[in-house]
């Protein structure tokens, strides 16, 4: 289960730089805090610092907010209008839901490398499995006659009691 981080704000948009913006990316977070670990980002929440309760879709800004990069807002993509009267990015902050960096939560790296070599061997074992599946079928049919044997034994048990009756009749 992933754990939400506190609100992260490592980048501030410079209104005078048309080529700038607000970049709350995983790369920038790591540069700012090298000890930060997010093994796998499962979910992300982005908000404007000045408007924390307004959904970013309602702010009138073009912003990218996803688990692959974090948040990217380019000043050049913004238009006059929306919630602020200037074509610049608002200052955004993000919270990321990260998979804890613990061994039991991280089987992914080893699984990825294993499954890369597996497909070729899986294909050959599928064809050998198909061949060996045919041989158990006659073995099961061979067991069916041996289950008839107890029925024969029961018939044999009835025969001695019939012989006993015949022998007592002979003595009389």
Backbone as numpy.savetxt, mean C-alpha at the origin, in Angstrom:
# Nx Ny Nz CAx CAy CAz Cx Cy Cz
0.30 3.83 10.25 -0.54 5.02 10.25 0.34 6.26 10.25
-0.04 7.25 9.46 0.80 8.44 9.36 0.54 9.42 10.51
1.53 10.26 10.76 1.47 11.23 11.86 1.61 12.63 11.25
0.69 13.53 11.63 0.71 14.90 11.09 1.81 15.73 11.74
2.53 16.50 10.92 3.55 17.41 11.44 2.86 18.69 11.92
3.62 19.53 12.61 3.13 20.87 12.92 3.10 21.64 11.59
2.54 22.85 11.61 2.53 23.66 10.39 3.95 24.10 10.07
4.38 23.86 8.84 5.74 24.16 8.41 5.71 25.36 7.47
6.61 26.33 7.74 6.69 27.53 6.91 8.16 27.90 6.78
8.83 27.40 5.72 10.27 27.65 5.57 10.58 28.65 4.46
9.55 29.06 3.71 9.77 29.95 2.58 8.78 31.11 2.67
9.26 32.31 2.31 8.38 33.48 2.35 8.42 34.15 0.98
7.25 34.45 0.39 7.25 35.04 -0.95 7.74 36.49 -0.95
8.61 36.82 -1.91 9.12 38.18 -2.07 8.27 38.87 -3.14
7.49 39.85 -2.71 6.55 40.53 -3.62 7.27 41.24 -4.77
8.52 41.65 -4.56 9.25 42.38 -5.60 9.88 41.46 -6.65
9.91 40.15 -6.38 10.52 39.20 -7.31 9.44 38.45 -8.09
9.25 38.87 -9.35 8.22 38.26 -10.20 8.48 36.77 -10.42
9.75 36.36 -10.42 10.11 34.96 -10.63 10.15 34.16 -9.33
9.86 34.84 -8.23 9.86 34.15 -6.93 8.50 33.55 -6.63
8.29 33.27 -5.36 7.03 32.69 -4.93 7.18 32.11 -3.54
6.30 31.21 -3.20 6.38 30.53 -1.91 6.59 29.04 -2.19
7.67 28.50 -1.65 8.04 27.12 -1.95 8.22 26.32 -0.67
7.12 25.74 -0.22 7.16 24.87 0.97 7.36 23.43 0.46
8.51 23.20 -0.17 8.78 21.88 -0.76 9.55 21.02 0.24
9.50 19.71 0.04 10.23 18.79 0.92 11.73 19.11 0.88
12.21 19.48 -0.31 13.62 19.84 -0.48 13.98 21.05 0.39
13.14 22.10 0.34 13.41 23.29 1.14 13.29 23.01 2.64
12.34 22.17 3.02 12.19 21.82 4.43 13.45 21.12 4.93
13.96 20.18 4.13 15.19 19.46 4.49 16.39 20.39 4.57
16.50 21.35 3.65 17.61 22.31 3.69 17.54 23.15 4.96
16.35 23.49 5.35 16.12 24.30 6.54 16.30 23.50 7.83
15.95 22.21 7.78 16.01 21.35 8.96 16.51 19.97 8.52
17.85 19.79 8.45 18.44 18.54 7.94 18.02 17.29 8.72
17.59 17.45 9.97 17.21 16.28 10.77 15.76 15.85 10.51
15.04 16.65 9.70 13.63 16.33 9.43 13.54 15.04 8.63
12.69 14.13 9.10 12.51 12.86 8.41 11.03 12.64 8.11
10.74 12.41 6.86 9.40 11.97 6.48 9.62 10.81 5.54
9.51 9.60 6.09 9.78 8.39 5.30 8.88 8.33 4.08
7.59 8.61 4.30 6.65 8.62 3.18 5.51 9.57 3.50
5.31 10.57 2.64 4.21 11.51 2.82 2.93 10.87 2.30
1.98 10.65 3.19 0.72 10.01 2.80 -0.39 11.02 2.53
-0.29 12.19 3.19 -1.33 13.19 3.02 -0.72 14.56 3.28
-1.36 15.61 2.80 -0.83 16.96 2.98 -1.99 17.93 3.17
-1.74 18.96 3.97 -2.72 20.01 4.17 -1.99 21.33 3.95
-2.54 22.21 3.13 -1.92 23.49 2.83 -2.89 24.62 3.19
-2.34 25.70 3.75 -3.19 26.84 4.09 -2.38 28.13 3.99
-3.09 29.23 3.80 -2.44 30.54 3.79 -2.29 30.98 5.24
-1.11 31.47 5.57 -0.83 31.88 6.95 -1.82 32.94 7.44
-2.17 33.90 6.58 -3.10 34.97 6.97 -4.55 34.54 6.97
-4.87 33.45 6.27 -6.25 32.98 6.17 -6.31 31.48 6.49
-5.97 31.10 7.72 -5.86 29.67 8.05 -7.16 28.88 7.93
-8.30 29.55 8.00 -9.57 28.83 7.93 -10.23 28.85 6.55
-9.56 29.49 5.59 -10.10 29.55 4.23 -9.46 28.45 3.38
-10.26 27.58 2.77 -9.67 26.55 1.90 -8.85 27.21 0.79
-7.69 26.63 0.44 -6.83 27.30 -0.55 -7.51 27.45 -1.91
-8.46 26.60 -2.21 -9.19 26.72 -3.48 -10.01 28.01 -3.53
-10.36 28.54 -2.36 -11.18 29.75 -2.30 -10.36 31.04 -2.24
-9.04 30.93 -2.30 -8.19 32.11 -2.17 -7.94 32.82 -3.50
-8.30 32.18 -4.60 -8.11 32.80 -5.91 -6.67 32.79 -6.39
-5.84 31.88 -5.83 -4.45 31.80 -6.26 -4.19 30.44 -6.90
-3.22 30.43 -7.83 -2.84 29.18 -8.47 -1.71 28.58 -7.63
-2.02 27.48 -6.97 -1.08 26.87 -6.03 -1.05 25.36 -6.27
0.14 24.78 -6.20 0.26 23.32 -6.27 0.51 22.82 -4.86
-0.33 21.88 -4.43 -0.20 21.34 -3.07 -0.42 19.84 -3.17
0.66 19.05 -3.09 0.50 17.59 -3.18 1.59 16.84 -2.42
1.37 15.55 -2.21 2.29 14.73 -1.40 3.61 14.44 -2.11
3.71 14.74 -3.40 4.96 14.47 -4.11 6.00 15.56 -3.91
5.56 16.82 -3.83 6.52 17.93 -3.73 6.32 18.81 -2.50
5.10 18.90 -2.00 4.79 19.86 -0.95 3.94 20.95 -1.56
4.30 22.22 -1.31 3.53 23.33 -1.88 4.42 24.19 -2.76
3.89 24.54 -3.93 4.59 25.45 -4.84 3.61 26.54 -5.27
4.03 27.79 -5.07 3.24 28.93 -5.53 4.19 29.88 -6.24
3.96 30.12 -7.53 4.80 31.04 -8.30 4.11 32.39 -8.43
4.87 33.48 -8.12 4.31 34.83 -8.25 3.79 35.08 -9.66
4.53 34.62 -10.67 4.16 34.89 -12.07 2.84 34.24 -12.48
2.40 33.21 -11.72 1.13 32.53 -12.03 -0.08 33.26 -11.43
0.16 34.25 -10.57 -0.94 34.91 -9.85 -1.48 36.09 -10.65
-2.75 36.36 -10.46 -3.41 37.46 -11.16 -3.97 38.44 -10.13
-4.13 39.67 -10.55 -4.74 40.65 -9.66 -6.19 40.25 -9.46
-6.63 40.31 -8.23 -7.97 39.84 -7.90 -7.83 38.81 -6.80
-8.85 38.03 -6.60 -8.78 37.07 -5.51 -8.81 37.77 -4.18
-8.20 37.16 -3.18 -8.31 37.66 -1.81 -7.37 38.83 -1.52
-6.28 38.97 -2.32 -5.38 40.11 -2.14 -5.27 40.88 -3.44
-5.09 42.20 -3.37 -5.10 43.03 -4.59 -3.76 43.06 -5.34
-2.86 42.11 -5.07 -1.56 42.11 -5.76 -1.31 40.74 -6.38
-0.63 40.72 -7.55 -0.34 39.44 -8.20 0.89 38.74 -7.60
0.81 38.46 -6.32 1.89 37.74 -5.63 1.30 36.63 -4.78
2.14 35.65 -4.49 1.69 34.55 -3.64 1.50 35.01 -2.21
0.51 34.45 -1.59 0.36 34.60 -0.14 1.46 33.76 0.50
1.69 33.96 1.79 2.62 33.08 2.49 1.85 31.86 2.95
2.27 30.70 2.46 1.58 29.45 2.78 2.36 28.64 3.81
1.64 27.76 4.48 2.28 26.79 5.37 1.62 25.44 5.13
2.40 24.39 5.38 1.88 23.05 5.11 2.06 22.14 6.33
1.20 21.15 6.40 1.32 20.09 7.39 1.28 18.79 6.60
2.20 17.88 6.93 2.32 16.63 6.17 2.04 15.46 7.09
1.29 14.50 6.59 1.05 13.28 7.35 2.09 12.26 6.88
3.08 12.01 7.77 4.22 11.16 7.42 4.13 9.79 8.06
4.58 8.79 7.32 4.74 7.45 7.89 5.94 7.53 8.83
5.79 7.08 10.08 6.93 7.15 11.01 8.12 6.37 10.48
9.31 6.88 10.77 10.54 6.24 10.29 10.94 5.09 11.20
10.09 4.07 11.28 10.38 2.91 12.12 10.40 1.68 11.23
11.23 0.69 11.56 11.38 -0.49 10.69 10.06 -1.18 10.33
9.17 -1.34 11.30 7.92 -2.05 11.01 7.01 -1.28 10.06
7.21 0.02 9.94 6.39 0.82 9.03 7.03 0.97 7.65
8.25 0.46 7.48 8.96 0.70 6.24 9.38 -0.57 5.50
8.43 -1.43 5.13 8.84 -2.59 4.34 9.03 -2.24 2.87
8.65 -1.04 2.49 8.64 -0.64 1.08 10.00 -0.75 0.38
11.10 -0.20 0.92 12.36 -0.27 0.17 12.81 -1.69 -0.17
12.75 -2.63 0.78 13.18 -4.00 0.50 12.23 -4.69 -0.47
10.94 -4.43 -0.33 9.95 -5.03 -1.22 10.16 -4.59 -2.66
10.48 -3.31 -2.84 10.68 -2.78 -4.18 11.84 -3.47 -4.88
12.97 -3.64 -4.18 14.12 -4.26 -4.82 13.89 -5.75 -5.08
13.16 -6.42 -4.19 12.85 -7.84 -4.37 11.95 -8.05 -5.57
10.90 -7.26 -5.67 9.94 -7.47 -6.75 10.52 -7.10 -8.12
11.61 -6.35 -8.13 12.24 -6.01 -9.40 12.87 -7.25 -10.04
13.44 -8.15 -9.21 14.06 -9.36 -9.75 13.08 -10.53 -9.83
11.97 -10.44 -9.12 11.00 -11.54 -9.06 10.30 -11.87 -10.38
9.81 -10.90 -11.19 8.98 -11.26 -12.34 9.51 -12.39 -13.23
10.81 -12.42 -13.54 11.32 -13.47 -14.42 11.24 -14.85 -13.76
11.55 -14.94 -12.46 11.46 -16.23 -11.78 10.00 -16.64 -11.53
9.12 -15.67 -11.34 7.71 -15.97 -11.15 7.12 -16.61 -12.41
7.52 -16.10 -13.57 7.01 -16.62 -14.83 7.38 -18.09 -15.00
8.64 -18.45 -14.70 9.06 -19.84 -14.88 8.42 -20.76 -13.83
8.19 -20.27 -12.62 7.56 -21.13 -11.62 6.07 -21.30 -11.88
5.45 -20.37 -12.58 4.05 -20.52 -12.96 3.91 -21.65 -13.96
4.82 -21.73 -14.95 4.73 -22.81 -15.93 5.06 -24.17 -15.32
6.01 -24.24 -14.37 6.30 -25.52 -13.73 5.18 -25.93 -12.78
4.51 -24.97 -12.18 3.36 -25.26 -11.31 2.22 -25.87 -12.12
2.02 -25.36 -13.32 0.95 -25.87 -14.19 1.21 -27.34 -14.55
2.47 -27.71 -14.78 2.83 -29.09 -15.11 2.61 -30.00 -13.89
3.04 -29.55 -12.71 2.91 -30.38 -11.52 1.47 -30.46 -11.01
0.63 -29.53 -11.39 -0.78 -29.57 -11.00 -1.49 -30.76 -11.67
-1.02 -31.15 -12.84 -1.63 -32.27 -13.57 -1.36 -33.59 -12.86
-0.19 -33.78 -12.25 0.14 -35.06 -11.61 -0.62 -35.36 -10.31
-0.98 -34.40 -9.43 -1.77 -34.79 -8.24 -3.14 -35.38 -8.56
-3.73 -35.03 -9.69 -5.07 -35.51 -10.04 -5.13 -37.04 -10.13
-4.21 -37.76 -10.85 -4.26 -39.23 -10.85 -4.02 -39.82 -9.46
-3.19 -39.18 -8.64 -2.90 -39.66 -7.29 -4.17 -39.70 -6.46
-5.02 -38.67 -6.59 -6.29 -38.64 -5.85 -7.22 -39.75 -6.32
-7.22 -40.05 -7.62 -8.05 -41.13 -8.16 -7.56 -42.49 -7.67
-6.24 -42.63 -7.48 -5.68 -43.89 -6.98 -6.10 -44.13 -5.53
-6.34 -43.07 -4.78 -6.77 -43.21 -3.38 -8.23 -43.65 -3.28
-9.03 -43.35 -4.26 -10.46 -43.68 -4.23 -10.70 -45.19 -4.14
-10.02 -46.07 -4.93 -10.25 -47.52 -4.77 -9.85 -48.03 -3.38
-8.82 -47.46 -2.75 -8.40 -47.95 -1.43 -9.44 -47.64 -0.36
-10.29 -46.66 -0.58 -11.36 -46.39 0.38 -12.51 -47.40 0.23
-12.51 -48.16 -0.85 -13.50 -49.23 -1.06 -13.14 -50.46 -0.22
-11.87 -50.60 0.15 -11.37 -51.74 0.92 -12.12 -51.96 2.24
-12.42 -50.93 3.07 -13.19 -51.19 4.30 -14.54 -51.84 4.04
-15.18 -51.53 2.92 -16.47 -52.14 2.57 -16.29 -53.65 2.36
-15.19 -54.05 1.74 -14.87 -55.46 1.52 -14.64 -56.16 2.85
-13.98 -55.50 3.79 -13.70 -56.06 5.12 -15.01 -56.32 5.86
-15.98 -55.45 5.73 -17.28 -55.62 6.38 -17.99 -56.86 5.85
-17.90 -57.06 4.56 -18.51 -58.24 3.94 -17.86 -59.52 4.46
-16.55 -59.49 4.64 -15.81 -60.65 5.15 -16.22 -60.95 6.58
-16.53 -59.94 7.37 -16.93 -60.12 8.77 -18.26 -60.85 8.87
-19.16 -60.62 7.94 -20.47 -61.28 7.94 -20.32 -62.77 7.62
-19.39 -63.12 6.75 -19.19 -64.51 6.34 -18.88 -65.48 7.49
-17.96 -65.17 8.44 -17.69 -66.14 9.52 -18.93 -66.47 10.37
-19.80 -65.50 10.66 -20.99 -65.77 11.48 -21.94 -66.73 10.75
-22.00 -66.63 9.42 -22.81 -67.55 8.62 -22.22 -68.95 8.68
-20.88 -69.04 8.68 -20.20 -70.35 8.78 -20.45 -70.99 10.13
-20.49 -70.18 11.19 -20.72 -70.69 12.55 -22.10 -71.34 12.65
-23.10 -70.70 12.04 -24.46 -71.24 12.05 -24.50 -72.58 11.31
-23.78 -72.64 10.20 -23.77 -73.86 9.39 -23.11 -75.00 10.14
-22.02 -74.69 10.87 -21.31 -75.75 11.58 -22.12 -76.28 12.76
-22.91 -75.41 13.43 -23.73 -75.91 14.54 -24.87 -76.78 14.01
-25.33 -76.46 12.80 -26.38 -77.28 12.17 -25.81 -78.66 11.82
-24.54 -78.67 11.41 -23.90 -79.94 11.05 -23.72 -80.83 12.27
-23.40 -80.21 13.43 -23.20 -81.00 14.65 -24.51 -81.62 15.12
-25.59 -80.94 14.89 -26.87 -81.46 15.30 -27.30 -82.51 14.33
